[in-house]
Amino acid sequence: MGLVSVHGRSAVVAFYDELADHLSFWFVSVPNPALENVPIEPKGQLLREFIAKAPNGTRTFRVRYWAYSAITFEIPCYVRSDREHRTSYTTRPGTGGESESEDSLDNPEPMD
């Protein structure tokens, strides 16, 4: 949120949760008077706690010194459909989250 505040532009924040071994990307908008003005976020809040308050992946928030609220949402993972891919960002072997290759949702056969 500091990037948005300092530069006055929206930002993409990469968040790596080491405990869960999970990487996620979040879009953070600039403050906008069209959004509902919500209470200011508590001081000293960890990013993990902030994200946990967005159970559906989207959340309106406001930080100190902002007159208006902003919105943040998780950017869905992009997976190429033209080659085999893995469905997890788990990076450490033996963490119980090893991914296996998954067939593409797209039909690789040419249409007749």
C-alpha positions as CSV (number, residue, x, y, z in Angstrom):
1,M,0.0,0.0,0.0
2,G,3.0,2.3,0.5
3,L,3.8,2.0,-3.2
4,V,0.3,3.4,-4.0
5,S,0.5,6.1,-1.5
6,V,4.0,7.3,-2.4
7,H,3.6,7.1,-6.2
8,G,-0.1,7.8,-6.5
9,R,-0.5,4.9,-8.9
10,S,-2.0,1.4,-8.7
11,A,0.5,-1.4,-8.0
12,V,0.9,-5.1,-8.1
13,V,2.2,-6.7,-4.9
14,A,3.8,-10.2,-4.9
15,F,3.2,-12.0,-1.6
16,Y,5.1,-15.2,-0.7
17,D,3.6,-16.9,2.4
18,E,6.6,-18.9,3.7
19,L,4.5,-20.9,6.2
20,A,2.1,-22.1,3.4
21,D,4.8,-22.1,0.7
22,H,2.4,-20.1,-1.6
23,L,3.0,-17.3,-4.0
24,S,0.2,-14.9,-4.8
25,F,-0.1,-11.6,-6.7
26,W,-2.4,-8.8,-5.6
27,F,-3.6,-5.7,-7.5
28,V,-3.9,-2.5,-5.3
29,S,-5.9,0.4,-6.7
30,V,-5.4,4.1,-5.9
31,P,-7.8,5.6,-3.4
32,N,-11.1,6.4,-5.1
33,P,-14.0,8.5,-3.9
34,A,-16.5,6.2,-5.7
35,L,-15.7,3.4,-3.2
36,E,-17.4,3.0,0.2
37,N,-15.2,4.7,2.8
38,V,-14.2,2.0,5.3
39,P,-12.4,2.3,8.6
40,I,-8.6,2.7,8.6
41,E,-6.6,-0.5,8.8
42,P,-4.9,-1.2,12.2
43,K,-1.4,0.0,12.7
44,G,1.3,-2.8,12.6
45,Q,-0.9,-5.3,10.7
46,L,1.0,-8.0,8.9
47,L,0.4,-8.5,5.2
48,R,-0.6,-12.1,5.9
49,E,-3.3,-10.8,8.3
50,F,-4.5,-8.2,5.7
51,I,-4.9,-10.9,3.0
52,A,-6.7,-13.3,5.4
53,K,-9.5,-10.6,5.6
54,A,-10.2,-11.1,1.9
55,P,-11.7,-14.5,1.9
56,N,-13.2,-14.2,-1.6
57,G,-10.0,-12.6,-2.9
58,T,-11.3,-9.0,-3.0
59,R,-11.3,-6.3,-0.3
60,T,-11.9,-2.6,0.2
61,F,-9.6,-1.0,2.6
62,R,-8.2,2.4,3.7
63,V,-4.9,3.3,5.2
64,R,-3.9,6.2,7.4
65,Y,-3.7,9.6,5.6
66,W,-6.0,8.5,2.8
67,A,-9.2,10.4,2.4
68,Y,-10.8,7.6,0.4
69,S,-10.8,3.8,0.3
70,A,-9.0,1.6,-2.2
71,I,-9.6,-1.9,-3.4
72,T,-7.3,-4.9,-3.7
73,F,-7.9,-8.3,-5.3
74,E,-5.9,-11.4,-6.0
75,I,-4.8,-11.8,-9.6
76,P,-5.7,-15.3,-10.7
77,C,-2.8,-17.6,-11.8
78,Y,-2.2,-17.6,-15.5
79,V,-1.7,-21.1,-16.9
80,R,-0.7,-21.7,-20.5
81,S,-3.1,-24.0,-22.2
82,D,-0.7,-25.0,-25.1
83,R,1.7,-27.1,-22.9
84,E,1.7,-29.3,-19.9
85,H,1.7,-27.3,-16.7
86,R,1.7,-27.7,-12.9
87,T,-1.2,-26.4,-10.8
88,S,0.7,-25.4,-7.7
89,Y,3.3,-22.8,-6.7
90,T,4.8,-25.2,-4.1
91,T,8.5,-24.8,-4.4
92,R,9.9,-27.2,-1.8
93,P,9.9,-30.9,-2.3
94,G,8.4,-32.9,0.6
95,T,6.0,-30.2,1.7
96,G,2.9,-32.3,0.9
97,G,1.9,-29.9,-1.9
98,E,3.8,-31.5,-4.8
99,S,1.9,-30.9,-8.0
100,E,1.3,-33.3,-10.8
101,S,0.9,-32.5,-14.5
102,E,-2.6,-31.8,-15.5
103,D,-4.2,-32.1,-18.9
104,S,-5.1,-28.9,-20.6
105,L,-8.7,-27.7,-20.5
106,D,-8.4,-26.8,-24.2
107,N,-8.8,-29.5,-26.8
108,P,-5.3,-29.9,-28.4
109,E,-6.8,-31.7,-31.5
110,P,-7.5,-29.4,-34.5
111,M,-11.1,-28.9,-35.4
112,D,-12.3,-30.5,-38.6
